[in-house]
């Protein structure tokens, strides 16, 4: 695949990033079994297409994801890739989550291990995975700022925080981007968070653009999820909620068919239409899925077409929260 993805500036203070980035979480078992060789081929396909932003987390597969990316980048130039890493989520040996820890001392520890696993001496963007209720955001950002000054981090990002937290963080050190879920069926950022980010010059890296496969053709015939699959525990994928949500996807599929594109491509194109300060992170696990995502870059939608898409998927008809109750309680962005 030839390089054909344009770049945009990430926030007011950030680097030039590809118009879409690659999210690697699904390559480490969060959505069922995955294959390392296929995952590495997907990373290569993304880079070869012109994508330079790769997003991971130190807790994805308890380090497996970072090690996988290191293997994928072995024969690539480090300066050709922007590594965005989330930290702070605590995991147990059984895979359970145990909250977050963003104390500066803990941050340095997490960072040291990520640098080792990724085989690099710096990270392009480093961000706490969630707001730590026990640590003021000013303290967390202050500790990260020291790591910027020391050269271990190029930029500081945030994940799933609200407008007030954005303001407090930005008062300590420039924040390059906010990583947060945003899609046709997850539009909560539009009221307050997105306007605040734009006011502060903070970019948005949008994950969940395909709503974990819901906004695609892959689940329209029904689905069974393994116990280790995130969706097995997500309210939007349960029983009547899934049935109701798939009706919305069927309506979207009718529009996609008229454009001769896939549901996933239409969903990505919609997010791309929301502004160049919003960079979708696509969680592809196979080269062909990445190629499908790249195709969305060429879909041009008129205002009437965008209105028709939004009418087909009314956000107030989406059934179920995007996370289970305990995880929703950890989202500063939902308060």
C-alpha positions as CSV (number, residue, x, y, z in Angstrom):
1,X,0.0,0.0,0.0
2,X,1.4,3.4,-1.0
3,X,1.5,6.3,1.4
4,X,-1.6,8.3,0.9
5,X,-2.8,9.6,4.3
6,X,-2.6,13.3,4.9
7,X,-1.4,14.8,8.2
8,X,-2.9,17.4,10.5
9,X,-1.5,19.2,13.6
10,X,-2.6,17.5,16.8
11,X,-3.8,20.3,19.0
12,X,-2.1,23.7,19.2
13,X,1.2,22.3,20.5
14,X,1.4,18.9,19.1
15,X,3.1,17.1,16.2
16,X,1.9,16.4,12.7
17,X,-0.2,13.2,12.8
18,X,-1.8,11.1,10.2
19,X,-5.5,11.9,9.6
20,X,-6.3,8.5,11.2
21,X,-4.2,6.5,13.7
22,X,-4.0,2.8,14.6
23,X,-5.3,1.6,17.9
24,X,-3.5,-1.6,19.0
25,X,-5.6,-2.7,22.1
26,X,-7.5,-5.3,20.2
27,X,-4.2,-7.0,19.3
28,X,-3.8,-8.2,22.9
29,X,-7.0,-10.1,23.5
30,X,-9.5,-7.4,24.6
31,X,-11.9,-8.5,21.9
32,X,-11.1,-12.2,21.8
33,X,-8.2,-14.2,20.4
34,X,-5.7,-12.4,18.2
35,X,-2.7,-13.5,16.2
36,X,0.7,-11.8,16.6
37,X,1.8,-12.3,13.1
38,X,-1.4,-10.8,11.7
39,X,-1.2,-8.0,14.2
40,X,2.3,-7.1,13.2
41,X,1.3,-7.2,9.5
42,X,-1.5,-4.7,10.4
43,X,1.0,-2.4,12.0
44,X,3.2,-2.6,8.9
45,X,0.2,-2.0,6.7
46,X,-0.7,1.1,8.7
47,X,2.8,2.6,8.5
48,X,3.1,1.8,4.8
49,X,-0.2,3.6,4.1
50,X,1.2,6.8,5.7
51,X,-0.2,6.4,9.2
52,X,2.3,7.5,11.9
53,X,0.2,7.5,15.1
54,X,0.1,4.2,17.0
55,X,-1.8,4.0,20.3
56,X,-1.2,1.5,23.0
57,X,-1.4,1.1,26.8
58,X,1.0,-0.6,29.2
59,X,-1.9,-2.6,30.7
60,X,-3.1,-4.0,27.3
61,X,-2.3,-7.7,27.8
62,X,-0.2,-6.7,30.8
63,X,2.7,-5.5,28.6
64,X,2.0,-7.8,25.6
65,X,0.8,-5.0,23.5
66,X,3.9,-2.9,23.9
67,X,6.2,-5.9,23.3
68,X,4.2,-6.6,20.1
69,X,4.6,-3.1,18.9
70,X,8.3,-3.3,19.6
71,X,8.6,-6.4,17.4
72,X,6.5,-4.7,14.7
73,X,8.8,-1.6,14.6
74,X,12.1,-3.5,14.7
75,X,13.0,-2.7,11.1
76,X,11.2,0.7,11.0
77,X,12.7,4.1,11.7
78,X,11.7,5.3,15.2
79,X,11.2,8.9,14.0
80,X,8.6,7.7,11.4
81,X,6.2,6.7,14.2
82,X,4.5,8.5,17.0
83,X,3.9,6.3,20.0
84,X,1.0,7.2,22.2
85,X,0.9,5.3,25.5
86,X,-1.6,5.2,28.3
87,X,-0.6,4.3,31.8
88,X,-1.9,4.0,35.4
89,X,-4.4,1.2,35.2
90,X,-3.7,-1.5,37.8
91,X,-4.2,-5.1,36.7
92,X,-4.3,-8.4,38.7
93,X,-2.8,-11.7,37.6
94,X,-6.3,-12.9,36.8
95,X,-6.7,-10.0,34.4
96,X,-8.9,-8.0,36.7
97,X,-8.7,-4.2,37.0
98,X,-7.8,-2.6,40.3
99,X,-8.2,1.1,39.8
100,X,-5.6,3.6,38.7
101,X,-2.4,5.1,40.2
102,X,-1.1,8.3,38.8
103,X,1.2,9.5,41.6
104,X,4.4,11.0,40.1
105,X,6.5,8.2,41.7
106,X,4.2,5.5,40.2
107,X,4.2,7.4,36.9
108,X,8.0,7.2,36.7
109,X,7.8,3.5,37.4
110,X,5.2,2.9,34.7
111,X,7.2,5.0,32.2
112,X,10.4,3.1,32.8
113,X,8.8,-0.2,32.0
114,X,7.1,1.1,28.9
115,X,10.3,2.5,27.5
116,X,11.9,-0.9,28.1
117,X,9.1,-2.9,26.6
118,X,8.9,-0.6,23.5
119,X,12.6,-0.5,23.1
120,X,12.8,3.3,22.9
121,X,14.3,6.1,25.0
122,X,11.3,8.4,24.6
123,X,7.5,8.4,24.1
124,X,5.8,10.9,21.8
125,X,2.6,11.2,23.9
126,X,2.1,9.8,27.4
127,X,-1.2,9.9,29.2
128,X,-2.9,8.6,32.3
129,X,-5.6,6.1,31.3
130,X,-8.1,7.6,33.7
131,X,-8.3,10.3,36.4
132,X,-7.0,9.1,39.7
133,X,-9.5,10.1,42.4
134,X,-6.8,10.1,45.0
135,X,-4.3,12.3,43.2
136,X,-5.0,15.9,42.1
137,X,-4.6,16.3,38.4
138,X,-2.2,19.1,39.0
139,X,0.1,16.7,40.8
140,X,-0.1,14.1,38.0
141,X,0.6,16.6,35.3
142,X,3.4,18.2,37.3
143,X,5.1,14.8,37.5
144,X,4.7,14.3,33.8
145,X,6.1,17.7,33.0
146,X,9.3,16.7,34.8
147,X,9.5,13.7,32.5
148,X,9.1,16.1,29.5
149,X,11.9,18.3,30.8
150,X,14.1,15.2,31.2
151,X,13.4,14.1,27.6
152,X,11.5,10.9,28.3
153,X,8.2,12.3,27.0
154,X,7.6,14.7,24.1
155,X,4.0,15.5,24.8
156,X,1.3,15.1,27.6
157,X,-2.2,13.8,26.8
158,X,-5.2,12.9,28.8
159,X,-7.9,10.3,28.5
160,X,-11.6,10.3,29.4
161,X,-11.6,13.5,31.5
162,X,-14.2,16.2,31.7
163,X,-14.0,19.9,30.9
164,X,-13.0,21.1,34.4
165,X,-10.1,18.6,34.6
166,X,-9.0,19.7,31.1
167,X,-8.7,23.3,32.3
168,X,-6.9,22.4,35.5
169,X,-4.4,20.2,33.7
170,X,-3.8,22.7,30.9
171,X,-3.0,25.4,33.5
172,X,0.0,23.3,34.6
173,X,1.4,22.2,31.3
174,X,0.3,22.2,27.6
175,X,-2.0,19.2,26.9
176,X,-1.7,18.0,23.3
177,X,-4.8,15.9,23.1
178,X,-7.7,14.3,24.9
179,X,-8.3,10.6,24.0
180,X,-12.0,9.9,24.4
181,X,-14.7,7.8,22.9
182,X,-16.6,9.5,20.1
183,X,-18.8,8.0,17.4
184,X,-22.2,8.3,15.9
185,X,-23.6,6.5,19.0
186,X,-21.3,8.1,21.6
187,X,-21.6,11.8,21.3
188,X,-21.4,13.0,24.9
189,X,-18.4,15.2,24.3
190,X,-20.2,17.6,22.0
191,X,-22.0,19.6,24.8
192,X,-19.1,20.7,26.9
193,X,-15.9,18.7,26.5
194,X,-15.3,19.3,22.8
195,X,-15.9,23.1,23.0
196,X,-13.5,23.3,26.0
197,X,-10.8,21.3,24.2
198,X,-11.1,23.6,21.2
199,X,-10.9,26.7,23.4
200,X,-7.7,25.4,25.0
201,X,-6.1,24.2,21.7
202,X,-6.3,20.6,22.7
203,X,-6.8,18.0,20.0
204,X,-9.1,15.0,20.2
205,X,-8.0,11.5,19.5
206,X,-11.3,9.6,19.1
207,X,-11.4,6.0,20.0
208,X,-14.4,3.7,19.8
209,X,-15.2,5.2,16.4
210,X,-16.8,1.9,15.3
211,X,-18.2,1.3,18.8
212,X,-16.2,-1.9,19.2
213,X,-17.5,-3.3,16.0
214,X,-21.1,-2.4,16.5
215,X,-20.9,0.3,13.7
216,X,-19.9,-2.2,11.1
217,X,-21.3,-5.1,9.1
218,X,-19.6,-7.7,11.4
219,X,-22.4,-8.1,14.0
220,X,-25.5,-7.7,11.9
221,X,-26.0,-11.4,11.6
222,X,-25.8,-11.8,15.4
223,X,-22.8,-12.5,17.6
224,X,-21.5,-14.6,20.5
225,X,-18.8,-13.2,22.6
226,X,-16.1,-15.1,24.5
227,X,-16.0,-14.4,28.3
228,X,-12.6,-12.6,27.7
229,X,-14.2,-10.3,25.1
230,X,-14.9,-6.8,26.4
231,X,-18.2,-6.8,24.7
232,X,-19.4,-9.8,26.7
233,X,-19.7,-7.4,29.6
234,X,-20.7,-4.2,27.8
235,X,-24.3,-3.1,28.2
236,X,-24.7,-2.1,24.6
237,X,-24.0,-5.7,23.5
238,X,-26.4,-7.4,25.8
239,X,-29.8,-8.9,24.9
240,X,-32.5,-6.4,23.9
241,X,-29.9,-3.6,23.9
242,X,-28.0,-5.2,21.2
243,X,-31.1,-5.9,19.2
244,X,-32.2,-2.3,19.4
245,X,-28.8,-1.0,18.5
246,X,-28.5,-3.3,15.5
247,X,-31.7,-1.8,14.2
248,X,-29.9,1.5,14.1
249,X,-27.0,-0.1,12.3
250,X,-29.4,-1.6,9.7
251,X,-30.7,2.0,9.0
252,X,-27.1,3.1,8.6
253,X,-26.4,0.2,6.3
254,X,-29.1,1.4,3.9
255,X,-27.3,4.7,3.5
256,X,-23.9,3.0,3.2
257,X,-25.3,0.8,0.4
258,X,-26.4,3.9,-1.5
259,X,-22.9,5.2,-1.3
260,X,-21.4,1.8,-2.1
261,X,-19.3,1.8,1.0
262,X,-19.3,-0.3,4.2
263,X,-21.0,0.7,7.4
264,X,-17.6,1.0,9.1
265,X,-16.4,3.4,6.4
266,X,-19.5,5.6,6.7
267,X,-19.1,5.7,10.5
268,X,-15.4,6.7,10.2
269,X,-16.2,9.3,7.5
270,X,-18.8,10.9,9.8
271,X,-16.3,11.3,12.6
272,X,-13.7,12.7,10.1
273,X,-16.4,15.3,9.1
274,X,-16.5,16.7,12.6
275,X,-13.3,18.7,12.2
276,X,-9.6,18.3,11.5
277,X,-8.9,18.6,15.2
278,X,-10.5,15.2,15.7
279,X,-8.2,12.3,14.8
280,X,-10.0,8.9,14.7
281,X,-8.0,6.0,16.3
282,X,-9.0,2.8,14.4
283,X,-8.7,-0.5,16.2
284,X,-7.9,-2.7,13.2
285,X,-6.5,-6.1,13.9
286,X,-6.1,-7.3,10.3
287,X,-4.5,-5.5,7.2
288,X,-7.8,-5.7,5.3
289,X,-9.7,-3.9,8.1
290,X,-7.0,-1.2,8.0
291,X,-7.4,-0.9,4.3
292,X,-11.1,-0.5,4.8
293,X,-10.5,2.3,7.2
294,X,-8.2,4.1,4.8
295,X,-11.0,4.0,2.2
296,X,-13.1,6.2,4.5
297,X,-10.7,9.1,3.9
298,X,-12.0,9.4,0.4
299,X,-15.7,9.6,1.3
300,X,-17.1,13.1,1.0
301,X,-20.4,13.8,2.6
302,X,-22.7,16.8,2.0
303,X,-24.5,18.5,4.8
304,X,-27.7,16.8,3.7
305,X,-26.0,13.4,3.7
306,X,-24.6,14.0,7.2
307,X,-28.0,15.0,8.4
308,X,-29.5,11.8,7.0
309,X,-26.8,9.7,8.7
310,X,-27.5,11.4,12.1
311,X,-31.3,10.9,11.6
312,X,-30.7,7.2,10.9
313,X,-28.9,6.8,14.2
314,X,-30.5,9.1,16.8
315,X,-28.3,9.3,19.8
316,X,-31.3,9.2,22.1
317,X,-32.3,5.8,20.8
318,X,-29.0,4.1,21.6
319,X,-29.6,1.4,24.1
320,X,-27.2,0.7,27.0
321,X,-24.2,2.6,28.5
322,X,-20.8,2.4,26.8
323,X,-19.2,0.7,29.8
324,X,-20.5,-1.5,32.7
325,X,-21.6,0.4,35.8
326,X,-18.3,0.0,37.7
327,X,-16.2,1.3,34.8
328,X,-18.6,4.2,34.1
329,X,-18.0,5.3,37.6
330,X,-14.3,5.7,36.8
331,X,-15.0,8.1,33.9
332,X,-14.4,11.7,34.8
333,X,-15.8,12.5,31.4
334,X,-19.3,11.2,32.4
335,X,-19.7,13.3,35.6
